[in-house]
Amino acid sequence: SPDVATAVTNAKSGQVRYRTDKGGIIHCTIGKSSFDISQLRENLEFLLADLKKAKPASSKGVYLKKISLSTTMGAGVAVDQSSLDI
């Protein structure tokens, strides 16, 4: 962002940025490896709630098929969706 002050203000206020690729995979940062489990869980649940809210009304079928978490260059770990409060 060319306006650094606005970008910092938005980030501190909880703005979520995510991107998708052509395969429908969502890439997003939900925390750092130094965060404890409760912080990561809270951030993940907020992201998933935001994604469900953004779901188009015309979308049919299962919207979120699978959830995996990984570090930047690490292997993905599957997340049990039934364990989340979304």
HTML snippet that shows the backbone in 3Dmol.js (N, CA, C, O; Angstrom):
<script src="https://3Dmol.org/build/3Dmol-min.js"></script>
<div id="view" style="width:600px;height:400px;position:relative"></div>
<script>
const pdb = `
ATOM      1  N   SER A   1       0.844  -1.178   0.000  1.00  0.00           N
ATOM      2  CA  SER A   1       0.000   0.000   0.000  1.00  0.00           C
ATOM      3  C   SER A   1       0.888   1.239   0.000  1.00  0.00           C
ATOM      4  O   SER A   1       1.841   1.305   0.777  1.00  0.00           O
ATOM      5  N   PRO A   2       0.606   2.207  -0.838  1.00  0.00           N
ATOM      6  CA  PRO A   2       1.419   3.418  -0.867  1.00  0.00           C
ATOM      7  C   PRO A   2       1.205   4.295   0.366  1.00  0.00           C
ATOM      8  O   PRO A   2       2.093   5.067   0.728  1.00  0.00           O
ATOM      9  N   ASP A   3       0.054   4.190   1.014  1.00  0.00           N
ATOM     10  CA  ASP A   3      -0.233   4.981   2.213  1.00  0.00           C
ATOM     11  C   ASP A   3       0.013   4.111   3.442  1.00  0.00           C
ATOM     12  O   ASP A   3      -0.875   3.382   3.884  1.00  0.00           O
ATOM     13  N   VAL A   4       1.220   4.192   3.988  1.00  0.00           N
ATOM     14  CA  VAL A   4       1.632   3.329   5.090  1.00  0.00           C
ATOM     15  C   VAL A   4       0.804   3.576   6.343  1.00  0.00           C
ATOM     16  O   VAL A   4       0.437   2.621   7.028  1.00  0.00           O
ATOM     17  N   ALA A   5       0.504   4.818   6.657  1.00  0.00           N
ATOM     18  CA  ALA A   5      -0.254   5.136   7.874  1.00  0.00           C
ATOM     19  C   ALA A   5      -1.634   4.482   7.848  1.00  0.00           C
ATOM     20  O   ALA A   5      -2.071   3.920   8.853  1.00  0.00           O
ATOM     21  N   THR A   6      -2.312   4.549   6.724  1.00  0.00           N
ATOM     22  CA  THR A   6      -3.631   3.927   6.602  1.00  0.00           C
ATOM     23  C   THR A   6      -3.527   2.412   6.691  1.00  0.00           C
ATOM     24  O   THR A   6      -4.372   1.771   7.315  1.00  0.00           O
ATOM     25  N   ALA A   7      -2.511   1.835   6.080  1.00  0.00           N
ATOM     26  CA  ALA A   7      -2.321   0.385   6.123  1.00  0.00           C
ATOM     27  C   ALA A   7      -2.092  -0.096   7.548  1.00  0.00           C
ATOM     28  O   ALA A   7      -2.641  -1.121   7.950  1.00  0.00           O
ATOM     29  N   VAL A   8      -1.291   0.629   8.314  1.00  0.00           N
ATOM     30  CA  VAL A   8      -1.031   0.261   9.707  1.00  0.00           C
ATOM     31  C   VAL A   8      -2.299   0.391  10.539  1.00  0.00           C
ATOM     32  O   VAL A   8      -2.591  -0.485  11.353  1.00  0.00           O
ATOM     33  N   THR A   9      -3.050   1.458  10.351  1.00  0.00           N
ATOM     34  CA  THR A   9      -4.306   1.656  11.079  1.00  0.00           C
ATOM     35  C   THR A   9      -5.289   0.534  10.775  1.00  0.00           C
ATOM     36  O   THR A   9      -5.925   0.008  11.688  1.00  0.00           O
ATOM     37  N   ASN A  10      -5.422   0.162   9.508  1.00  0.00           N
ATOM     38  CA  ASN A  10      -6.329  -0.921   9.124  1.00  0.00           C
ATOM     39  C   ASN A  10      -5.901  -2.252   9.724  1.00  0.00           C
ATOM     40  O   ASN A  10      -6.743  -3.020  10.189  1.00  0.00           O
ATOM     41  N   ALA A  11      -4.613  -2.530   9.718  1.00  0.00           N
ATOM     42  CA  ALA A  11      -4.115  -3.787  10.274  1.00  0.00           C
ATOM     43  C   ALA A  11      -4.374  -3.868  11.770  1.00  0.00           C
ATOM     44  O   ALA A  11      -4.750  -4.924  12.281  1.00  0.00           O
ATOM     45  N   LYS A  12      -4.178  -2.767  12.471  1.00  0.00           N
ATOM     46  CA  LYS A  12      -4.415  -2.754  13.912  1.00  0.00           C
ATOM     47  C   LYS A  12      -5.891  -2.863  14.254  1.00  0.00           C
ATOM     48  O   LYS A  12      -6.241  -3.335  15.335  1.00  0.00           O
ATOM     49  N   SER A  13      -6.763  -2.431  13.346  1.00  0.00           N
ATOM     50  CA  SER A  13      -8.198  -2.488  13.618  1.00  0.00           C
ATOM     51  C   SER A  13      -8.794  -3.848  13.270  1.00  0.00           C
ATOM     52  O   SER A  13      -9.998  -4.050  13.427  1.00  0.00           O
ATOM     53  N   GLY A  14      -7.972  -4.781  12.802  1.00  0.00           N
ATOM     54  CA  GLY A  14      -8.448  -6.135  12.562  1.00  0.00           C
ATOM     55  C   GLY A  14      -8.790  -6.458  11.121  1.00  0.00           C
ATOM     56  O   GLY A  14      -9.480  -7.444  10.863  1.00  0.00           O
ATOM     57  N   GLN A  15      -8.330  -5.663  10.187  1.00  0.00           N
ATOM     58  CA  GLN A  15      -8.597  -5.940   8.783  1.00  0.00           C
ATOM     59  C   GLN A  15      -7.955  -7.269   8.387  1.00  0.00           C
ATOM     60  O   GLN A  15      -6.800  -7.533   8.719  1.00  0.00           O
ATOM     61  N   VAL A  16      -8.709  -8.096   7.680  1.00  0.00           N
ATOM     62  CA  VAL A  16      -8.220  -9.397   7.247  1.00  0.00           C
ATOM     63  C   VAL A  16      -7.953  -9.346   5.749  1.00  0.00           C
ATOM     64  O   VAL A  16      -8.805  -8.921   4.969  1.00  0.00           O
ATOM     65  N   ARG A  17      -6.767  -9.781   5.360  1.00  0.00           N
ATOM     66  CA  ARG A  17      -6.431  -9.847   3.939  1.00  0.00           C
ATOM     67  C   ARG A  17      -6.192 -11.302   3.583  1.00  0.00           C
ATOM     68  O   ARG A  17      -5.439 -12.006   4.256  1.00  0.00           O
ATOM     69  N   TYR A  18      -6.836 -11.738   2.528  1.00  0.00           N
ATOM     70  CA  TYR A  18      -6.588 -13.081   2.026  1.00  0.00           C
ATOM     71  C   TYR A  18      -6.661 -13.051   0.513  1.00  0.00           C
ATOM     72  O   TYR A  18      -7.252 -12.149  -0.081  1.00  0.00           O
ATOM     73  N   ARG A  19      -6.051 -14.049  -0.099  1.00  0.00           N
ATOM     74  CA  ARG A  19      -6.074 -14.134  -1.552  1.00  0.00           C
ATOM     75  C   ARG A  19      -6.401 -15.573  -1.931  1.00  0.00           C
ATOM     76  O   ARG A  19      -6.186 -16.501  -1.151  1.00  0.00           O
ATOM     77  N   THR A  20      -6.918 -15.736  -3.122  1.00  0.00           N
ATOM     78  CA  THR A  20      -7.231 -17.071  -3.616  1.00  0.00           C
ATOM     79  C   THR A  20      -6.464 -17.320  -4.905  1.00  0.00           C
ATOM     80  O   THR A  20      -6.124 -16.390  -5.636  1.00  0.00           O
ATOM     81  N   ASP A  21      -6.201 -18.581  -5.167  1.00  0.00           N
ATOM     82  CA  ASP A  21      -5.588 -18.919  -6.447  1.00  0.00           C
ATOM     83  C   ASP A  21      -6.651 -19.542  -7.348  1.00  0.00           C
ATOM     84  O   ASP A  21      -7.800 -19.698  -6.935  1.00  0.00           O
ATOM     85  N   LYS A  22      -6.279 -19.894  -8.565  1.00  0.00           N
ATOM     86  CA  LYS A  22      -7.274 -20.386  -9.516  1.00  0.00           C
ATOM     87  C   LYS A  22      -7.837 -21.751  -9.131  1.00  0.00           C
ATOM     88  O   LYS A  22      -8.859 -22.167  -9.677  1.00  0.00           O
ATOM     89  N   GLY A  23      -7.201 -22.446  -8.215  1.00  0.00           N
ATOM     90  CA  GLY A  23      -7.705 -23.729  -7.727  1.00  0.00           C
ATOM     91  C   GLY A  23      -8.700 -23.578  -6.587  1.00  0.00           C
ATOM     92  O   GLY A  23      -9.219 -24.571  -6.077  1.00  0.00           O
ATOM     93  N   GLY A  24      -8.969 -22.333  -6.183  1.00  0.00           N
ATOM     94  CA  GLY A  24      -9.915 -22.090  -5.104  1.00  0.00           C
ATOM     95  C   GLY A  24      -9.303 -22.185  -3.716  1.00  0.00           C
ATOM     96  O   GLY A  24     -10.026 -22.228  -2.721  1.00  0.00           O
ATOM     97  N   ILE A  25      -7.989 -22.218  -3.640  1.00  0.00           N
ATOM     98  CA  ILE A  25      -7.305 -22.302  -2.351  1.00  0.00           C
ATOM     99  C   ILE A  25      -7.116 -20.897  -1.804  1.00  0.00           C
ATOM    100  O   ILE A  25      -6.692 -19.991  -2.522  1.00  0.00           O
ATOM    101  N   ILE A  26      -7.433 -20.723  -0.526  1.00  0.00           N
ATOM    102  CA  ILE A  26      -7.317 -19.417   0.127  1.00  0.00           C
ATOM    103  C   ILE A  26      -5.996 -19.357   0.880  1.00  0.00           C
ATOM    104  O   ILE A  26      -5.666 -20.259   1.649  1.00  0.00           O
ATOM    105  N   HIS A  27      -5.249 -18.294   0.652  1.00  0.00           N
ATOM    106  CA  HIS A  27      -3.975 -18.079   1.333  1.00  0.00           C
ATOM    107  C   HIS A  27      -4.138 -16.887   2.264  1.00  0.00           C
ATOM    108  O   HIS A  27      -4.543 -15.806   1.836  1.00  0.00           O
ATOM    109  N   CYS A  28      -3.822 -17.087   3.532  1.00  0.00           N
ATOM    110  CA  CYS A  28      -4.002 -16.020   4.511  1.00  0.00           C
ATOM    111  C   CYS A  28      -3.111 -16.275   5.716  1.00  0.00           C
ATOM    112  O   CYS A  28      -2.873 -17.424   6.087  1.00  0.00           O
ATOM    113  N   THR A  29      -2.626 -15.222   6.317  1.00  0.00           N
ATOM    114  CA  THR A  29      -1.868 -15.326   7.557  1.00  0.00           C
ATOM    115  C   THR A  29      -2.839 -15.195   8.721  1.00  0.00           C
ATOM    116  O   THR A  29      -3.605 -14.234   8.791  1.00  0.00           O
ATOM    117  N   ILE A  30      -2.808 -16.166   9.640  1.00  0.00           N
ATOM    118  CA  ILE A  30      -3.676 -16.070  10.820  1.00  0.00           C
ATOM    119  C   ILE A  30      -2.875 -15.850  12.096  1.00  0.00           C
ATOM    120  O   ILE A  30      -3.449 -15.700  13.175  1.00  0.00           O
ATOM    121  N   GLY A  31      -1.567 -15.830  11.978  1.00  0.00           N
ATOM    122  CA  GLY A  31      -0.750 -15.584  13.156  1.00  0.00           C
ATOM    123  C   GLY A  31       0.700 -15.948  12.898  1.00  0.00           C
ATOM    124  O   GLY A  31       1.111 -16.230  11.772  1.00  0.00           O
ATOM    125  N   LYS A  32       1.451 -15.931  13.974  1.00  0.00           N
ATOM    126  CA  LYS A  32       2.864 -16.283  13.917  1.00  0.00           C
ATOM    127  C   LYS A  32       3.079 -17.538  14.746  1.00  0.00           C
ATOM    128  O   LYS A  32       2.232 -17.904  15.561  1.00  0.00           O
ATOM    129  N   SER A  33       4.204 -18.191  14.539  1.00  0.00           N
ATOM    130  CA  SER A  33       4.491 -19.415  15.291  1.00  0.00           C
ATOM    131  C   SER A  33       4.664 -19.132  16.781  1.00  0.00           C
ATOM    132  O   SER A  33       4.607 -20.056  17.593  1.00  0.00           O
ATOM    133  N   SER A  34       4.874 -17.872  17.150  1.00  0.00           N
ATOM    134  CA  SER A  34       5.012 -17.514  18.565  1.00  0.00           C
ATOM    135  C   SER A  34       3.661 -17.371  19.261  1.00  0.00           C
ATOM    136  O   SER A  34       3.614 -17.304  20.489  1.00  0.00           O
ATOM    137  N   PHE A  35       2.547 -17.321  18.497  1.00  0.00           N
ATOM    138  CA  PHE A  35       1.212 -17.207  19.091  1.00  0.00           C
ATOM    139  C   PHE A  35       0.870 -18.505  19.810  1.00  0.00           C
ATOM    140  O   PHE A  35       1.313 -19.581  19.408  1.00  0.00           O
ATOM    141  N   ASP A  36       0.079 -18.398  20.878  1.00  0.00           N
ATOM    142  CA  ASP A  36      -0.373 -19.629  21.524  1.00  0.00           C
ATOM    143  C   ASP A  36      -1.599 -20.174  20.786  1.00  0.00           C
ATOM    144  O   ASP A  36      -2.166 -19.503  19.924  1.00  0.00           O
ATOM    145  N   ILE A  37      -1.991 -21.375  21.129  1.00  0.00           N
ATOM    146  CA  ILE A  37      -3.057 -22.074  20.403  1.00  0.00           C
ATOM    147  C   ILE A  37      -4.372 -21.308  20.434  1.00  0.00           C
ATOM    148  O   ILE A  37      -5.085 -21.269  19.431  1.00  0.00           O
ATOM    149  N   SER A  38      -4.701 -20.702  21.562  1.00  0.00           N
ATOM    150  CA  SER A  38      -5.984 -19.994  21.658  1.00  0.00           C
ATOM    151  C   SER A  38      -6.022 -18.780  20.729  1.00  0.00           C
ATOM    152  O   SER A  38      -7.072 -18.474  20.164  1.00  0.00           O
ATOM    153  N   GLN A  39      -4.904 -18.089  20.562  1.00  0.00           N
ATOM    154  CA  GLN A  39      -4.853 -16.944  19.651  1.00  0.00           C
ATOM    155  C   GLN A  39      -5.014 -17.394  18.199  1.00  0.00           C
ATOM    156  O   GLN A  39      -5.742 -16.768  17.430  1.00  0.00           O
ATOM    157  N   LEU A  40      -4.339 -18.473  17.828  1.00  0.00           N
ATOM    158  CA  LEU A  40      -4.450 -18.986  16.467  1.00  0.00           C
ATOM    159  C   LEU A  40      -5.867 -19.480  16.186  1.00  0.00           C
ATOM    160  O   LEU A  40      -6.409 -19.245  15.106  1.00  0.00           O
ATOM    161  N   ARG A  41      -6.460 -20.162  17.158  1.00  0.00           N
ATOM    162  CA  ARG A  41      -7.825 -20.677  16.999  1.00  0.00           C
ATOM    163  C   ARG A  41      -8.819 -19.532  16.817  1.00  0.00           C
ATOM    164  O   ARG A  41      -9.695 -19.590  15.953  1.00  0.00           O
ATOM    165  N   GLU A  42      -8.676 -18.497  17.634  1.00  0.00           N
ATOM    166  CA  GLU A  42      -9.567 -17.337  17.535  1.00  0.00           C
ATOM    167  C   GLU A  42      -9.438 -16.672  16.162  1.00  0.00           C
ATOM    168  O   GLU A  42     -10.441 -16.319  15.542  1.00  0.00           O
ATOM    169  N   ASN A  43      -8.206 -16.504  15.696  1.00  0.00           N
ATOM    170  CA  ASN A  43      -7.981 -15.890  14.387  1.00  0.00           C
ATOM    171  C   ASN A  43      -8.541 -16.756  13.257  1.00  0.00           C
ATOM    172  O   ASN A  43      -9.119 -16.230  12.306  1.00  0.00           O
ATOM    173  N   LEU A  44      -8.378 -18.074  13.353  1.00  0.00           N
ATOM    174  CA  LEU A  44      -8.904 -18.979  12.333  1.00  0.00           C
ATOM    175  C   LEU A  44     -10.427 -18.934  12.307  1.00  0.00           C
ATOM    176  O   LEU A  44     -11.028 -18.879  11.234  1.00  0.00           O
ATOM    177  N   GLU A  45     -11.049 -18.958  13.474  1.00  0.00           N
ATOM    178  CA  GLU A  45     -12.514 -18.919  13.531  1.00  0.00           C
ATOM    179  C   GLU A  45     -13.052 -17.598  12.986  1.00  0.00           C
ATOM    180  O   GLU A  45     -14.090 -17.582  12.325  1.00  0.00           O
ATOM    181  N   PHE A  46     -12.364 -16.499  13.253  1.00  0.00           N
ATOM    182  CA  PHE A  46     -12.778 -15.205  12.708  1.00  0.00           C
ATOM    183  C   PHE A  46     -12.664 -15.209  11.185  1.00  0.00           C
ATOM    184  O   PHE A  46     -13.567 -14.736  10.495  1.00  0.00           O
ATOM    185  N   LEU A  47     -11.563 -15.737  10.658  1.00  0.00           N
ATOM    186  CA  LEU A  47     -11.379 -15.812   9.208  1.00  0.00           C
ATOM    187  C   LEU A  47     -12.476 -16.651   8.565  1.00  0.00           C
ATOM    188  O   LEU A  47     -13.056 -16.243   7.559  1.00  0.00           O
ATOM    189  N   LEU A  48     -12.766 -17.816   9.131  1.00  0.00           N
ATOM    190  CA  LEU A  48     -13.782 -18.693   8.550  1.00  0.00           C
ATOM    191  C   LEU A  48     -15.167 -18.063   8.610  1.00  0.00           C
ATOM    192  O   LEU A  48     -15.953 -18.205   7.673  1.00  0.00           O
ATOM    193  N   ALA A  49     -15.471 -17.371   9.698  1.00  0.00           N
ATOM    194  CA  ALA A  49     -16.761 -16.675   9.798  1.00  0.00           C
ATOM    195  C   ALA A  49     -16.851 -15.578   8.739  1.00  0.00           C
ATOM    196  O   ALA A  49     -17.903 -15.383   8.131  1.00  0.00           O
ATOM    197  N   ASP A  50     -15.756 -14.869   8.521  1.00  0.00           N
ATOM    198  CA  ASP A  50     -15.727 -13.812   7.505  1.00  0.00           C
ATOM    199  C   ASP A  50     -15.896 -14.396   6.103  1.00  0.00           C
ATOM    200  O   ASP A  50     -16.585 -13.811   5.267  1.00  0.00           O
ATOM    201  N   LEU A  51     -15.276 -15.538   5.842  1.00  0.00           N
ATOM    202  CA  LEU A  51     -15.419 -16.190   4.542  1.00  0.00           C
ATOM    203  C   LEU A  51     -16.856 -16.659   4.314  1.00  0.00           C
ATOM    204  O   LEU A  51     -17.392 -16.513   3.216  1.00  0.00           O
ATOM    205  N   LYS A  52     -17.473 -17.220   5.345  1.00  0.00           N
ATOM    206  CA  LYS A  52     -18.863 -17.669   5.207  1.00  0.00           C
ATOM    207  C   LYS A  52     -19.800 -16.491   4.970  1.00  0.00           C
ATOM    208  O   LYS A  52     -20.777 -16.605   4.229  1.00  0.00           O
ATOM    209  N   LYS A  53     -19.499 -15.360   5.601  1.00  0.00           N
ATOM    210  CA  LYS A  53     -20.310 -14.161   5.411  1.00  0.00           C
ATOM    211  C   LYS A  53     -20.176 -13.640   3.975  1.00  0.00           C
ATOM    212  O   LYS A  53     -21.123 -13.073   3.431  1.00  0.00           O
ATOM    213  N   ALA A  54     -19.017 -13.827   3.369  1.00  0.00           N
ATOM    214  CA  ALA A  54     -18.765 -13.346   2.012  1.00  0.00           C
ATOM    215  C   ALA A  54     -19.248 -14.317   0.935  1.00  0.00           C
ATOM    216  O   ALA A  54     -19.151 -14.015  -0.255  1.00  0.00           O
ATOM    217  N   LYS A  55     -19.765 -15.476   1.336  1.00  0.00           N
ATOM    218  CA  LYS A  55     -20.232 -16.486   0.379  1.00  0.00           C
ATOM    219  C   LYS A  55     -21.367 -15.925  -0.471  1.00  0.00           C
ATOM    220  O   LYS A  55     -22.346 -15.413   0.072  1.00  0.00           O
ATOM    221  N   PRO A  56     -21.253 -16.013  -1.784  1.00  0.00           N
ATOM    222  CA  PRO A  56     -22.334 -15.533  -2.652  1.00  0.00           C
ATOM    223  C   PRO A  56     -23.601 -16.367  -2.452  1.00  0.00           C
ATOM    224  O   PRO A  56     -23.526 -17.575  -2.231  1.00  0.00           O
ATOM    225  N   ALA A  57     -24.751 -15.724  -2.528  1.00  0.00           N
ATOM    226  CA  ALA A  57     -26.026 -16.419  -2.348  1.00  0.00           C
ATOM    227  C   ALA A  57     -26.241 -17.464  -3.438  1.00  0.00           C
ATOM    228  O   ALA A  57     -26.921 -18.465  -3.214  1.00  0.00           O
ATOM    229  N   SER A  58     -25.670 -17.238  -4.605  1.00  0.00           N
ATOM    230  CA  SER A  58     -25.849 -18.168  -5.719  1.00  0.00           C
ATOM    231  C   SER A  58     -24.939 -19.393  -5.628  1.00  0.00           C
ATOM    232  O   SER A  58     -25.070 -20.320  -6.427  1.00  0.00           O
ATOM    233  N   SER A  59     -24.024 -19.406  -4.668  1.00  0.00           N
ATOM    234  CA  SER A  59     -23.093 -20.515  -4.518  1.00  0.00           C
ATOM    235  C   SER A  59     -23.825 -21.740  -3.978  1.00  0.00           C
ATOM    236  O   SER A  59     -24.535 -21.664  -2.975  1.00  0.00           O
ATOM    237  N   LYS A  60     -23.640 -22.868  -4.658  1.00  0.00           N
ATOM    238  CA  LYS A  60     -24.294 -24.100  -4.236  1.00  0.00           C
ATOM    239  C   LYS A  60     -23.239 -25.105  -3.793  1.00  0.00           C
ATOM    240  O   LYS A  60     -22.068 -24.986  -4.154  1.00  0.00           O
ATOM    241  N   GLY A  61     -23.650 -26.079  -3.023  1.00  0.00           N
ATOM    242  CA  GLY A  61     -22.739 -27.125  -2.588  1.00  0.00           C
ATOM    243  C   GLY A  61     -21.949 -26.719  -1.356  1.00  0.00           C
ATOM    244  O   GLY A  61     -22.245 -25.715  -0.707  1.00  0.00           O
ATOM    245  N   VAL A  62     -20.950 -27.512  -1.053  1.00  0.00           N
ATOM    246  CA  VAL A  62     -20.110 -27.277   0.121  1.00  0.00           C
ATOM    247  C   VAL A  62     -19.164 -26.119  -0.175  1.00  0.00           C
ATOM    248  O   VAL A  62     -18.422 -26.151  -1.156  1.00  0.00           O
ATOM    249  N   TYR A  63     -19.193 -25.096   0.678  1.00  0.00           N
ATOM    250  CA  TYR A  63     -18.379 -23.900   0.446  1.00  0.00           C
ATOM    251  C   TYR A  63     -16.946 -24.092   0.936  1.00  0.00           C
ATOM    252  O   TYR A  63     -16.001 -23.718   0.242  1.00  0.00           O
ATOM    253  N   LEU A  64     -16.777 -24.668   2.115  1.00  0.00           N
ATOM    254  CA  LEU A  64     -15.448 -24.965   2.652  1.00  0.00           C
ATOM    255  C   LEU A  64     -15.313 -26.481   2.727  1.00  0.00           C
ATOM    256  O   LEU A  64     -15.919 -27.123   3.585  1.00  0.00           O
ATOM    257  N   LYS A  65     -14.525 -27.044   1.837  1.00  0.00           N
ATOM    258  CA  LYS A  65     -14.400 -28.497   1.784  1.00  0.00           C
ATOM    259  C   LYS A  65     -13.357 -29.031   2.754  1.00  0.00           C
ATOM    260  O   LYS A  65     -13.555 -30.087   3.356  1.00  0.00           O
ATOM    261  N   LYS A  66     -12.259 -28.321   2.910  1.00  0.00           N
ATOM    262  CA  LYS A  66     -11.140 -28.829   3.687  1.00  0.00           C
ATOM    263  C   LYS A  66     -10.356 -27.647   4.240  1.00  0.00           C
ATOM    264  O   LYS A  66     -10.222 -26.620   3.574  1.00  0.00           O
ATOM    265  N   ILE A  67      -9.840 -27.791   5.452  1.00  0.00           N
ATOM    266  CA  ILE A  67      -9.029 -26.736   6.064  1.00  0.00           C
ATOM    267  C   ILE A  67      -7.686 -27.338   6.458  1.00  0.00           C
ATOM    268  O   ILE A  67      -7.630 -28.375   7.118  1.00  0.00           O
ATOM    269  N   SER A  68      -6.617 -26.688   6.053  1.00  0.00           N
ATOM    270  CA  SER A  68      -5.266 -27.098   6.424  1.00  0.00           C
ATOM    271  C   SER A  68      -4.493 -25.866   6.860  1.00  0.00           C
ATOM    272  O   SER A  68      -4.688 -24.776   6.323  1.00  0.00           O
ATOM    273  N   LEU A  69      -3.625 -26.047   7.825  1.00  0.00           N
ATOM    274  CA  LEU A  69      -2.755 -24.968   8.299  1.00  0.00           C
ATOM    275  C   LEU A  69      -1.311 -25.372   8.079  1.00  0.00           C
ATOM    276  O   LEU A  69      -0.967 -26.552   8.158  1.00  0.00           O
ATOM    277  N   SER A  70      -0.469 -24.389   7.802  1.00  0.00           N
ATOM    278  CA  SER A  70       0.957 -24.664   7.663  1.00  0.00           C
ATOM    279  C   SER A  70       1.750 -23.407   7.969  1.00  0.00           C
ATOM    280  O   SER A  70       1.217 -22.297   7.960  1.00  0.00           O
ATOM    281  N   THR A  71       3.022 -23.599   8.237  1.00  0.00           N
ATOM    282  CA  THR A  71       3.923 -22.464   8.305  1.00  0.00           C
ATOM    283  C   THR A  71       4.216 -22.050   6.868  1.00  0.00           C
ATOM    284  O   THR A  71       3.753 -22.704   5.933  1.00  0.00           O
ATOM    285  N   THR A  72       4.965 -20.993   6.680  1.00  0.00           N
ATOM    286  CA  THR A  72       5.190 -20.470   5.335  1.00  0.00           C
ATOM    287  C   THR A  72       5.721 -21.529   4.369  1.00  0.00           C
ATOM    288  O   THR A  72       5.215 -21.643   3.253  1.00  0.00           O
ATOM    289  N   MET A  73       6.699 -22.282   4.761  1.00  0.00           N
ATOM    290  CA  MET A  73       7.279 -23.286   3.868  1.00  0.00           C
ATOM    291  C   MET A  73       7.086 -24.704   4.395  1.00  0.00           C
ATOM    292  O   MET A  73       7.719 -25.636   3.899  1.00  0.00           O
ATOM    293  N   GLY A  74       6.229 -24.879   5.386  1.00  0.00           N
ATOM    294  CA  GLY A  74       6.042 -26.189   5.993  1.00  0.00           C
ATOM    295  C   GLY A  74       4.929 -26.997   5.361  1.00  0.00           C
ATOM    296  O   GLY A  74       4.189 -26.512   4.506  1.00  0.00           O
ATOM    297  N   ALA A  75       4.828 -28.229   5.798  1.00  0.00           N
ATOM    298  CA  ALA A  75       3.763 -29.122   5.334  1.00  0.00           C
ATOM    299  C   ALA A  75       2.444 -28.741   5.994  1.00  0.00           C
ATOM    300  O   ALA A  75       2.428 -28.247   7.122  1.00  0.00           O
ATOM    301  N   GLY A  76       1.348 -28.968   5.296  1.00  0.00           N
ATOM    302  CA  GLY A  76       0.027 -28.651   5.821  1.00  0.00           C
ATOM    303  C   GLY A  76      -0.448 -29.691   6.820  1.00  0.00           C
ATOM    304  O   GLY A  76      -0.123 -30.873   6.709  1.00  0.00           O
ATOM    305  N   VAL A  77      -1.221 -29.235   7.799  1.00  0.00           N
ATOM    306  CA  VAL A  77      -1.826 -30.108   8.798  1.00  0.00           C
ATOM    307  C   VAL A  77      -3.331 -29.923   8.699  1.00  0.00           C
ATOM    308  O   VAL A  77      -3.827 -28.798   8.758  1.00  0.00           O
ATOM    309  N   ALA A  78      -4.062 -31.028   8.548  1.00  0.00           N
ATOM    310  CA  ALA A  78      -5.517 -30.955   8.407  1.00  0.00           C
ATOM    311  C   ALA A  78      -6.157 -30.500   9.711  1.00  0.00           C
ATOM    312  O   ALA A  78      -5.696 -30.856  10.796  1.00  0.00           O
ATOM    313  N   VAL A  79      -7.229 -29.705   9.597  1.00  0.00           N
ATOM    314  CA  VAL A  79      -7.979 -29.212  10.754  1.00  0.00           C
ATOM    315  C   VAL A  79      -9.353 -29.865  10.731  1.00  0.00           C
ATOM    316  O   VAL A  79     -10.023 -29.873   9.698  1.00  0.00           O
ATOM    317  N   ASP A  80      -9.775 -30.413  11.869  1.00  0.00           N
ATOM    318  CA  ASP A  80     -11.101 -31.007  11.996  1.00  0.00           C
ATOM    319  C   ASP A  80     -12.116 -29.877  12.123  1.00  0.00           C
ATOM    320  O   ASP A  80     -12.135 -29.176  13.135  1.00  0.00           O
ATOM    321  N   GLN A  81     -12.960 -29.691  11.110  1.00  0.00           N
ATOM    322  CA  GLN A  81     -13.912 -28.582  11.098  1.00  0.00           C
ATOM    323  C   GLN A  81     -14.943 -28.691  12.209  1.00  0.00           C
ATOM    324  O   GLN A  81     -15.465 -27.674  12.663  1.00  0.00           O
ATOM    325  N   SER A  82     -15.245 -29.902  12.655  1.00  0.00           N
ATOM    326  CA  SER A  82     -16.246 -30.059  13.711  1.00  0.00           C
ATOM    327  C   SER A  82     -15.740 -29.544  15.056  1.00  0.00           C
ATOM    328  O   SER A  82     -16.533 -29.319  15.971  1.00  0.00           O
ATOM    329  N   SER A  83     -14.422 -29.356  15.183  1.00  0.00           N
ATOM    330  CA  SER A  83     -13.867 -28.858  16.441  1.00  0.00           C
ATOM    331  C   SER A  83     -13.884 -27.338  16.525  1.00  0.00           C
ATOM    332  O   SER A  83     -13.513 -26.772  17.554  1.00  0.00           O
ATOM    333  N   LEU A  84     -14.311 -26.668  15.452  1.00  0.00           N
ATOM    334  CA  LEU A  84     -14.318 -25.208  15.414  1.00  0.00           C
ATOM    335  C   LEU A  84     -15.702 -24.665  15.717  1.00  0.00           C
ATOM    336  O   LEU A  84     -16.707 -25.314  15.425  1.00  0.00           O
ATOM    337  N   ASP A  85     -15.757 -23.482  16.302  1.00  0.00           N
ATOM    338  CA  ASP A  85     -17.018 -22.817  16.627  1.00  0.00           C
ATOM    339  C   ASP A  85     -17.373 -21.822  15.532  1.00  0.00           C
ATOM    340  O   ASP A  85     -17.267 -20.611  15.723  1.00  0.00           O
ATOM    341  N   ILE A  86     -17.795 -22.339  14.387  1.00  0.00           N
ATOM    342  CA  ILE A  86     -18.164 -21.456  13.274  1.00  0.00           C
ATOM    343  C   ILE A  86     -19.564 -21.751  12.811  1.00  0.00           C
ATOM    344  O   ILE A  86     -20.054 -21.111  11.881  1.00  0.00           O
TER     345      ILE A  86
END
`;
const viewer = $3Dmol.createViewer("view");
viewer.addModel(pdb, "pdb");
viewer.setStyle({}, {cartoon: {color: "spectrum"}});
viewer.zoomTo();
viewer.render();
</script>
